[in-house]
Amino acid sequence: MMNSTQFTSFILAGYSDSGHLKYLYFIIITVLYVSIVFANTVLIVVIYMERNLHEPMYLFLCSLFVNDLYGSTGLFPTLMTHLVSDDHTVSTVYCYLQIFVLYTYGSIEFSNLAVMSYDRYLAICYPLQYNVIMTPSKVCILICVIWLYSFAKFSITLSLTICLQLCGNIMDKVYCDNYLVVKLACSSSDTTVNNIYGLYSIVLSVAVPLITIVLSYIKFLTICLKSSIETRQKAFRTCSPHLASLLNFSFGCFLNLLQSRFEKSMRNVGIVHTILSVYYLMCQPLLNPIVYGVRMAKIRQAYKSILPVGLYPKT
């Protein structure tokens, strides 16, 4: 058995020697991060300042945009620094903090999308009772539950990981990953509780929201098929941004899972290996403002009405 050591840092070995191309990658990542921050911040400000958007659907969207900023900030600054640096080490404290941010980001994103599908289900299937069921207080409670539950759940995950005795500190990724830290444990018997709770956490983070989303879509698709063409078109326009966001995020999570489970066979693919691991963290925060900002007429109108007055609130 290898001797365990109390490491003070981790080495992120996912960065390959790309020569002068690293500066091009740095520019691309910087532009992407600035675009994400700008787009999500603008939409948060628009929803906050426009009273007509103080409705459940847009409040859930605001929570989604805040989460995208939260997750992006957990990845991009470190990624940008390491791209142009020869030192790819991070402190254990920062590594565990990054794990917490990125994992809670994924959980909040999926849960938020599930609540949004439930909201659309109520709006389409029970339009007359919608305002009675989805009250402002209920919206606030749902948003708080999404965030606080994810924080509590992954606080337990992280505490279990921190207690492990590690026999290595090298991760073949460009950011810290809980799955890879657990694999560095000296003994597989030490990770039994981690694996059991990890499975439980995955079920709650993925399976439960996914079941909620599928059941919601089945319900309102059944209603739409019995309705007029105009009603079906309106329902499709309302749900298409949510569906695009859901499919993109699910696809990104699948790519990350694929990359993690087959890391040995994909290690020689270089940039592809890296893209697979960061897709859901990069593309989702940029896609959400695009699909919702462009596809939803009320957001476009609110943006146009606010922009000429320099983004000051109306009185």
Secondary structure, DSSP 8 states (H G I E B T S, - for coil): -------SEEEETT----TTHHHHHHHHHHHHHHHHHHHHHHHHHHHHH-GGG-SHHHHHHHHHHHHHHHHHHHHHHHHHHHHT-S--EEEHHHHHHHHHHHHHHHHHHHHHHHHHHHHHHHHHH-TTTHHHHS-HHHHHHHHHHHHHHHHHHHHHHHHHHHTS-BS--EESSSS--HHHHHHTBS-GGGGHHHHHHHHHHHIIIIIHHHHHHHHHHHHHHHHHHTS-HHHHHHHHHHHHHHHHHHHHHHHHHHHHHHHHHTHHHHGGGTHHHHHHHHHHHHHHHHHHHHHHHHH-HHHHHHHHHHGGGTS----
